[in-house]
Amino acid sequence: MNEYRNTPSVLAQLADAPWRTSTRSQTSNCVEVAPLSPGPAAVALRDSKDRGGAVLLFNRSGWLGFISGAKNGQFDLD
């Protein structure tokens, strides 16, 4: 994950982003993901319960690393 400042271009991308929630989500403990148009950030991630809150921005390699870590249990709390 990289840090991106709240520049007008990033904020505009987030406002127009096609947010989606997994079809497997059945509770309120979900995240939403949105692909972003070409730029430094490729994917945005946010809490579906707090859509106006913090957003994590990933470049392509950071996103692929996050997905790999999640699949391998790297972020499990147990």
Secondary structure as GFF3:
##gff-version 3
##sequence-region A 1 78
A	DSSP	alpha_helix	8	15	.	.	.	ID=ss1
A	DSSP	beta_strand	20	21	.	.	.	ID=ss2
A	DSSP	beta_strand	31	35	.	.	.	ID=ss3
A	DSSP	beta_strand	43	47	.	.	.	ID=ss4
A	DSSP	beta_strand	55	58	.	.	.	ID=ss5
A	DSSP	alpha_helix	60	71	.	.	.	ID=ss6
###
